[in-house]
Every structure is written in C-alpha cells, then in structure tokens.
C-alpha cells in the first residue's frame, strides 16, 4: 500500500479539470452568444464565417451605394422633368407666336418669355447637383459598386442638358423693331444705299478700302429695313443690326455686314450684276450677287465670327455664330438661285426634337433606376440568407450550452465528492501502524 501517490486521487483530479474546462467553455459561449470565440473552437468554421462576414459587410456598403445612386437618378430625372415642362411651354408659345393677328409687340412679349425659358433651362443644367456634384452641366460617367464582388459595377452615363445640347438656343434671333425704313424708288435706275463695311474688294479680289470703308448696295426696287439686334433679356446689342433687303435678312455687327466661310477671313460686298463665285484668300469686304449662282462660298469676318458654308447646289447655308453673336442657323429656300431666301429652321421641329431627346434621356434614367431598385432588393435577400448561414455556424445554441453547463456543474460536484473519498484512502496506513 502506497502513501506517496494515490492513483484514485489522480483520476478524480483529472476528471475534475476536464469538467471545469467544459464548464468554462459553456460559460464563455453563453456570455458571448457565439459558438466560435477563437480558432480553437472551430478552425474551419471560423474561416467560413469570416468569409461570410466580408460579403455581408461588403453588401451592406453596396446597398448604401445603390441607395445613393437611386437618389442621384431621382434628382437627375427631376431636373429633366422640369426641363421637359419648360420645353412644353416653349412649344406652346411657339405655336401661339404663329398667330397672324398678333402685333409686333405681342410677338416680342412671347419672345421675352421664350428667352426666360431658355435661361431657366440653362440654370437648371448648370445648377442641378447631388451632394455638391453637378449632374447636368457636363457629360460624365459615374461608376457604382453593386455588390461585394470587385467586377460587379454599374456605369452611369450622364448627359448635359441645356439649350445648346437640346438645340433650342436659337428658336428665333432676337430682333428689335425697325430703326429706320427706306423705300427704294421704282424704275430702271434703282437707288443706291450705303452701309459701313470692314472693306471693299473689286472684281479681281483686290482690297480697295480697309478699315472704316463704305460699300454701296445696288438693289432692285423694294425696301430696306434695319432692325436692332437684342440680347435674350431684351437689351440692345451695341453695334449690331439685322438688315432686311426685300425678303432676305443679313446681319450687320460692329460695322460689318458678314457671312462666313471656314476657308479663311473674308467678308463680301453686295453688288448688282456681277458674279463672285468663290473667294478663298483672307480679305475684308463682301460680295453677294443677285445673278444665278451655282456655287458660292461665303467667309468669315475679320473677327472669325458667323457662317461656315453656303452652296446653292446643296440648298443650304449654315449660319453658325461663335463668340456670342446672333445664335441661329439659316437655310436656303426658293425655286432657283435668283430667289435665295434666308430662313430659320422650323422652330417647332427643333422643340419637338429637344422634347424627344429629353424623353429618351428620362427613359434611360428610369430604366436604370428600376434596375438599381431590383439590385437593392436582391442585395437585401442575399443579406438575409448570408446572415442566417453565418449565424448557424458561429452563434451559440443556448439550449445546448445551458445543458452542457448544468452537466459540467453536476460532474464537478460528483468528482469533488469522489476526490474527497480518494484522499481518505491513505489514512488506512495509520491503522496498520497503530496495530
């Protein structure tokens, strides 16, 4: 019989330590609510749950991003809707403008409102923003992350909306009432009327008078009406006039009667009875003939402003302003070159095209918004599934852990009682010694 070592006490003590470890684990899980508190609890389960956590957090951030994108789209669509309403009003006014019973002043009132509508369209395009970022002021591409996956993105293309991009910047040139009207006497010898030009060239294209020169109009019997050109707000443009000769409109700005051509700097004189087909070299002075014209190229003034090209064969002349001049485009009409008429494009067609452009853009915005709302719904469903799966892996089962804790406590009490009995066994040696 041994007294230095008791195997019974060793066994009891070993079981006591194991039951204490189980009890400690149960208490930790019950207090944290997690089945996996460290890698030793479940190494594989920890890795799986961690990957799920990454996706859950990534999707949560993506849901916020998608919500922001929907809010941005709603803002853009709201601005486009406002512009559409303004275009509809502009169209209504344009139809009203074609009422033959209106006076010149009535038409000017309508034009004033149209000018205000254009300014408001430009203001919306320039000022509309989302969290300080402009939305309709320039073409831009925005990228949004749709989920936790790096490749899952959406490219949102925003377009600028203003009177230039919509093509309604020049529904009608703002021309004021006549400053003066001169009637040309009928007869074989028509009157001669003078306007200031930048210069005059002769039949050979030689510059005769640069600078502040004068050129003579030799026109058939009819009338010349000079209109003052106005800004969109109704104020006069200093030094700019629209000159009407018969049914044709010309534009005089800063002392120059100008038609432009992309080949070089050249203005032309108006002269009856001689044909000027093409002037390519830069020169100051202008010639527009009333004889049959097969191919006429008209050029720039000395400042590089106005028209790009005129060719009767193609039945058009483009009047394209630069540097803030009269903002308009004119087109040729008439049965032959002897009756060239400079006309505006159909303003109703321009407005209808602008409305169609806004409608197309709003369709894109609405379709994209519907797509993002579907993405948001899918992310919400995915989040629910991922959270449920992760919970099954790493969350503690309180029923199981409570049972384990109670079992460990009972085992501990039992082991402690057995250990006390095992510690009494060496006492039997004393009995032998006494005997």
TIVO-714484 format. One record per residue: residue in three letters; x, y, z of N, C-alpha, C in turn. Coordinates in steps of 0.2 Angstrom, whole numbers, plus 5000, padded with zeros to 4 digits. Layout:
! TIVO-714484
ALAXYZXYZXYZ
...
***
This chain:
! TIVO-714484
UNK500449945000500050005000500550065000
UNK500350114996500750174995500450234998
UNK500850275000500650335003500850405000
UNK501450394996501650454992501250464986
UNK500950424983500550434977499850394978
UNK499350424976498650394976498350404969
UNK498350344965498050344959497350364959
UNK496950354964496250364964496150444964
UNK496650474968496550554968496750584961
UNK497250554958497450574951496950574946
UNK496550514946496050504942495450554943
UNK495250564949494750614951494950684949
UNK495550704950495850764949495850784941
UNK495950734937495950734930495250754927
UNK494850714930494150724928493850794930
UNK494050814936493850874938494150934934
UNK494750934931494950984927494650984920
UNK494450924917494050924911493450954912
UNK493050934917492450964918492451044919
UNK492951064922493051134923493151174916
UNK493551134912493651164905493051164901
UNK492651114902491951114898491551164901
UNK491551174908491051224911491351294909
UNK491951304908492251374906492051384899
UNK492051334895491851344888491151364887
UNK490751334891490051344891489851414893
UNK490151434899490051504902490351554897
UNK490851544893491151594888490651604882
UNK490351544880489851544874489251574876
UNK489051564883488351594885488451664886
UNK489051684888489151754890489251794883
UNK489551764878489751804872489151794866
UNK488851744867488251724862488551694856
UNK489251674856489551644850489751574852
UNK489751534847489951464847490751464846
UNK490951514841491651514840491951584842
UNK492351574848492651634851493351644849
UNK493651584847494351584845494451524840
UNK495051524836495151474831495151404834
UNK495251394841495251334844494551304844
UNK494051344844493351324845493151284839
UNK493351314833493151284826493551314821
UNK494151294819494651324814494251334807
UNK493951284805493651284798493051334798
UNK492651324803492051364804492251434805
UNK492751454808493051524809493151554802
UNK493551514798493751544791493051554787
UNK492651504787492051514783491651574785
UNK491551574792491151634795491451704793
UNK492151704793492451764791492351784784
UNK492351734780492251754773491551784772
UNK491051754775490351774775490351844778
UNK490751854783490751924786490951974781
UNK491451964777491752004772491152024767
UNK490751974765490251984760489652024763
UNK489552004769488952044772489152114773
UNK489752134775489952204776489952234769
UNK490252204764490352224758489652244755
UNK489152194755488552204753488152264756
UNK488252274763487952324766488252394764
UNK488852394762489152454759488852464752
UNK488752414748488552414742487752444742
UNK487452414747486752444747486652514749
UNK487152544753487152614753487352654747
UNK487852624743488052654737487452654732
UNK487052594731486552594727485952634729
UNK485852644735485352694738485552764736
UNK486152784736486452844734486352854726
UNK486452804723486452804715485652814713
UNK485252784717484552794716484352864717
UNK484552894723484452964725484653014719
UNK485252994717485553034712485153034705
UNK484952974703484552964697483853004698
UNK483553004704482953034705483053114704
UNK483653134707483753204706483853224699
UNK484253184695484353204688483653204684
UNK483253154686482653144682482153204684
UNK482253224690481853284692482053344688
UNK482653354687482853414683482653404676
UNK482753344673482553334666481753344666
UNK481453324671480653334671480553404670
UNK480853444674480753524674480953554668
UNK481453524665481653554658481153534653
UNK480853474653480353454649479753494649
UNK479553514655478953564656479153624653
UNK479753654654479953714651479853714643
UNK480153654640480153644633479353644631
UNK478953614634478253604633477953674632
UNK478153724637477853784637478153824632
UNK478853814630479153844624478753834618
UNK478553764617478253744611477553774611
UNK477253784616476553814617476653894614
UNK477153924617477253994615477454004607
UNK477853954605477953954598477353944593
UNK476953904595476353894592475953964592
UNK475853984598475554054599475854104595
UNK476454104594476854154590476654154583
UNK476454104580476254094573475554124572
UNK475254154577474554184576474654254572
UNK474354254566474454314561474154374564
UNK473754374569473354434572473754464577
UNK474354434579474754464584475154524581
UNK475254574585475654634584476354624585
UNK476754664582477554654584477654654591
UNK477354694595477454704602477254634605
UNK476654614603476354544606476954494605
UNK477254494599477754434597478354444602
UNK478454514603479054524607478954504614
UNK478354504617478154484623478254404624
UNK478054374618478154304618478854284618
UNK479254324614479954304613480354324620
UNK480054364624480354384630480254324635
UNK479654294635479554234639479954174637
UNK480054164630480454114627481154124630
UNK481454184630482154194632482154184639
UNK481654194643481754174650481754104651
UNK481354064647481353994647482053964646
UNK482353994641482953974639483453984645
UNK483454034648483854054653483754004659
UNK483153984660482953944666483253874664
UNK483153854658483453784656484153784657
UNK484553834655485253844656485453844664
UNK484953874668485153874675485053814678
UNK484553774676484453704679485053664677
UNK485253664671485853624668486453644672
UNK486553704674487153724677487153714684
UNK486553724688486553724695486353654698
UNK485953614694485753554697486353504700
UNK486353484706486853444709486653404714
UNK487053354716486953304721487553294725
UNK487453324732487953324736488553364734
UNK488453414730488953464728489253444721
UNK488953394718489253364711488753384706
UNK488953424701488553444696488253384692
UNK487653384689487353324686487153334679
UNK487053404677486853414670487253464667
UNK487853484670488253534667488753504662
UNK488853444662489453414658489253344657
UNK489553314651489553244650490053204655
UNK489753154658490153124663489953054664
UNK490453014667490252944668490452924675
UNK489952894679489952884686489952804687
UNK490452784691490452704692490152694699
UNK489752644700489452624706489552554707
UNK489752534714489852464715489252434718
UNK489052374714488352344716488352294721
UNK488952264722488952214727489652214730
UNK489852154734490552154737491052124732
UNK490752104726491252074721491552134717
UNK492152134716492552194713492252204706
UNK492052154702491852164695491152184694
UNK490752184700490052194699489952274700
UNK489952304694489952384694489452404689
UNK489152464690488752494685489052564683
UNK489052574676489252634673488652674672
UNK488652734675488052784674488352844670
UNK488052854664488252904659487752964660
UNK487953014662487553074662487753124657
UNK487153154654487253204648487153274651
UNK487453324648487253394649486653414646
UNK486253444649485553474647485553544647
UNK485653584641485553654641485253674634
UNK485253734633484953754626485353734621
UNK486053734622486453714616486453644615
UNK486453594620486453524618485753504616
UNK485253544618484553524616484353554609
UNK484753604607484653634600484153684600
UNK483953714606483453764606483753834608
UNK484353844607484653904609484553964604
UNK484253944598484153994593483453984590
UNK482953984594482253974591482054034586
UNK482354094588482254154584482754204586
UNK483054234581483554284583483254344586
UNK483454374592483054424595483254494591
UNK482754514587482754574583482254624585
UNK482554684586482054734589481654764583
UNK481254814585480854844580481254884575
UNK481054904569481454944564481755004567
UNK482355014566482655084567482555134562
UNK482455114556482355154550482155114544
UNK481755144540481455104534481555154528
UNK481955124523482055164517481755134511
UNK481255164508480955144502481355164495
UNK481555114491481955124485481455144480
UNK481555194476481155214471481155164465
UNK480555154462480555104456480755134450
UNK480955094445481255124439481855084437
UNK482155104431482755074429483355084433
UNK483355144436483955164440483755164447
UNK483955104450483755104457484155144461
UNK483955164468484355204472484955164475
UNK485455204477486055174480486055194487
UNK486155144491486155154498486755124501
UNK487055154506487655144509487655114516
UNK488055064518488155034524488855034525
UNK489055044532489855034533490054964533
UNK490554944530490854884530491554884532
UNK491854834533492554824535493054844529
UNK492854834523493254844517492854834511
UNK493154844505492854834499493354804495
UNK493154744491493654714486493354724479
UNK493754734474493554734467493454674464
UNK493254674458493154604454493754554454
UNK494354584455494954544455495154514462
UNK494654534467494854514474495354564477
UNK495554624474495954664477495654714483
UNK495954714488495654754494495754834492
UNK495254864492495254934490495254984496
UNK494854974501494755014506494754974513
UNK495254974516495254934523494954974528
UNK494854944534494554984540493855014539
UNK493755074541493155104541492955124534
UNK492755084529492555094522491855094522
UNK491655114516490955114514490855074508
UNK490255034507490154994501489455014499
UNK489355014493488655034490488254974489
UNK487554974491487154924489486754944482
UNK486854904477486454924471485854864471
UNK485254884473484754834473484154854469
UNK483754804467483154814463482654854468
UNK482154884465481654924468481354874474
UNK481254904480481054864485481154904492
UNK481254884497481354914503481954884507
UNK482254934511482754914516482554924523
UNK482554874527482354884534482954874539
UNK483054914543483654904548483354884555
UNK483454834558483254814564483854814569
UNK483654834575484154824580484154754583
UNK484754734584484854664587484854664595
UNK484454624598484354624605484654564608
UNK484854564615485054504618484454474620
UNK484554414623483954374625483554404631
UNK483954444635483554484640483254544638
UNK483254564631482854614629483354674628
UNK483954674630484354734630484654734623
UNK484854794620485154804614485854784613
UNK486054754608486754734606487054794603
UNK487554824606487854884603488154874597
UNK488054914592488354904585488154844581
UNK487654814583487354754579486654774576
UNK486554754570485954764567485754714562
UNK485154694561484954654556484654694550
UNK484854684544484654724538484254674534
UNK483654704532483254664528483154704521
UNK483454664516483354694509482854644505
UNK482254674504481754634502481554584507
UNK481554524505481354464509481954434513
UNK482554454511483154424513483454464519
UNK483654424524483954454530484754454530
UNK485054504532485854504533485954534540
UNK486554524542486754544549487354594548
UNK487254644552487754694552487954704560
UNK488654684561488854694568489554724568
UNK489554774572490154814573490454844567
UNK489954864563490154904556490254854551
UNK490054784551490254744546489654704544
UNK489454704538488954654535489354584534
UNK489154534537489554474537489154414535
UNK489554374531489354304530490054264530
UNK490054204533490654174535490754114531
UNK491454094531491654034527492254004531
UNK492353944531492853914535493553914532
UNK493553934526494253934522494653994524
UNK494354044527494854104529494454164531
UNK494754214532494454284534494254324528
UNK493654334527493454364521492654394522
UNK492554454521491854474521491754504513
UNK491154504511491054514504490554574503
UNK490654614498490154664496489554644492
UNK489054684493488454664489488454714483
UNK488454684477488454724471488054694466
UNK487654734462487154704457487554694451
UNK487354634447487554624441488254594440
UNK488554574445489254534444489254474449
UNK489554424446489554364449490254354453
UNK490254334459490854314463490754244465
UNK491054204463490954134464491254104470
UNK491954124471492254094477492854134479
UNK492954154485493454194487493854154493
UNK494454134492494754094497495254124501
UNK495554184498496054214502495754264507
UNK496054264513495854314518495854384515
UNK495254414516495254484514494654514517
UNK494554584518494054614521493654644516
UNK492954634516492554654510492054604509
UNK491454614506490954554505490654574498
UNK490454514495490054524488489554464488
UNK488954484488488454434487488054454481
UNK487954414476487754434469487054414469
UNK486654454465485954434463485854394456
UNK486454384453486354344447486354264449
UNK486254224444486254154445486854124448
UNK486854094453487454074457487453994457
UNK487953964455488053894455488353864462
UNK488853904464489253884470489553944473
UNK489353964478489654024482489854004489
UNK490454014490490754004497490754074500
UNK490454084506490554144510490954134516
UNK491354184518491854184523491754214529
UNK492254214533492254244540492354314539
UNK492154354545492354424545493054424548
UNK493254484550493954494552494054464559
UNK493554454563493554434570493454354570
UNK493254324564493154254564492454234566
UNK491954274565491354254568490854244562
UNK490354204564489754184559489854124555
UNK489554134548489354074544489954034542
UNK489853964541490353924539490353914532
UNK489753904528489753874522489053894518
UNK489153914512488553924508488653884501
UNK488153844499488253814492487553804490
UNK487353834484486653834482486553764479
UNK487053724477486853654474486553614480
UNK486853624486486553584492485953624495
UNK485753674493485153714495485253724503
UNK485753754505485853774512486353824513
UNK486353864518486853904521486853894528
UNK487353884531487353874539487653934542
UNK487253964546487454024550487554004557
UNK488254004558488453974565488854024568
UNK488554054574488954104577489454074582
UNK489954114583490454104588490454164592
UNK490854164597490954224602490254264603
UNK489754224605489154254607488754304603
UNK488754294596488454334591487654304591
UNK487354334585486654304584486754224584
UNK486354194588486354124589485854094584
UNK485954074578485454054574485754014568
UNK485353974565485553944559485053954553
UNK485253974547484853994542484853944537
UNK484353934533484353884527484153914521
UNK484353894515484153924509483453894507
UNK483053934504482453904500482353944494
UNK481953924490481753954484481853914478
UNK481553924472481553884466482253894463
UNK482553944463483253954460483653994464
UNK484254004461484754044464484554124464
UNK484154144460483954214459483454234465
UNK483254184469482754204474482954164480
UNK483554184482483854154488483554184494
UNK483254144499482954174505483254144511
UNK483454184515483754154521483254144527
UNK483154084529482554074533482854034539
UNK482454034545482654004551482353924550
UNK482753884553482453814553481753814557
UNK481353764556480753754559480853754567
UNK480553804570480653804577480253754581
UNK479653734578479353684581479653614581
UNK479953604575480353544574480953544579
UNK481253604580481853604585481653584592
UNK481053614594480753604600480553524601
UNK480253504596480053434596480653384597
UNK481153404593481753364594482053364601
UNK482053424604482353434610481853394615
UNK481253394615480753354619480953284618
UNK481053264612481153194611481853174614
UNK482353214614482953204617482953194625
UNK482553244628482453234635482053174637
UNK481553154633481153094634481653034634
UNK482053034629482552974628482952974634
UNK483253034637483653034642483253014649
UNK482653034649482253014655482152944655
UNK482052914649481852844649482552804651
UNK483052824649483752794651483752794659
UNK483652854662483652864669483152824673
UNK482552824670482052774673482252704673
UNK482452684667482652614667483252594671
UNK483752634672484252624676484052624684
UNK483552674685483352674692482952604694
UNK482552584689482252524690482752464691
UNK483252464687483752414688484152414695
UNK484252474697484552484704484152464709
UNK483452474709483052454714482952384714
UNK483052344708483052274708483652244711
UNK484252284710484852264713484852274721
UNK484552324723484452334730484052284733
UNK483552264730483052204733483452144733
UNK483852124728484252064728484852064733
UNK485152124734485652134740485252114747
UNK484652144747484352134754484152064755
UNK483952024750483851954750484451914752
UNK485051934748485651904749485951914756
UNK485851974759486051984766485651944771
UNK485051934770484651894775484951824775
UNK485051794769485251724768485951714771
UNK486451764770487151764772487151764780
UNK486751814783486751824790486451754793
UNK485951724790485651664793486251604793
UNK486551604787487051554787487651564792
UNK487851624792488451634797488151624804
UNK487551644805487351634812487351554814
UNK487151514809487151444811487851414812
UNK488351454809489051424810489351454817
UNK489251514818489651544823489251564830
UNK488551564829488251584835488151524840
UNK488051544846487951484851487251464852
UNK487151394853486551374854486451374862
UNK486051414864485951424871485651364875
UNK485251324871484951264874485451214875
UNK485951204870486451154871486951184876
UNK487151244876487651264880487451264888
UNK486851284889486551284895486551214898
UNK486351164894486351094896487051074898
UNK487551094893488251074895488551104901
UNK488351164903488551204909488251164915
UNK487651144915487251114920487651044921
UNK487751004916488050944916488750944919
UNK489151004917489851014920489751024927
UNK489351064929489251084936489151014940
UNK488650974938488450914942489150864942
UNK489450864936490050824936490550844941
UNK490650914941491150944946490950924953
UNK490350934955490150914962490250844963
UNK490150794958490250724959490950714960
UNK491350744956492150724956492450754962
UNK492150814965492450834971492250794977
UNK491650764977491550714982491950654982
UNK492050624975492450564974493150584976
UNK493450644975494150664976494250664984
UNK493750684987493750684995493850614997
UNK493450574995493450504997494150474995
UNK494450484989495050464987495650484991
UNK495550544994496050574998496050535005
UNK495550505007495450475013495850405013
UNK495950375007496250305007496950295010
UNK497350345009498050335013497950335020
UNK497350355023497350355030497350285033
UNK497150235029497250165031497850145034
UNK498450175031499150165033499150175041
UNK498850225043498950245051498650185055
UNK498150155052497850095056498350045057
UNK498750025052499249975052499749995057
UNK499950055057500450075062500250075069
UNK499650095070499450085077499350015080
UNK499249975075499149905077499749865079
***
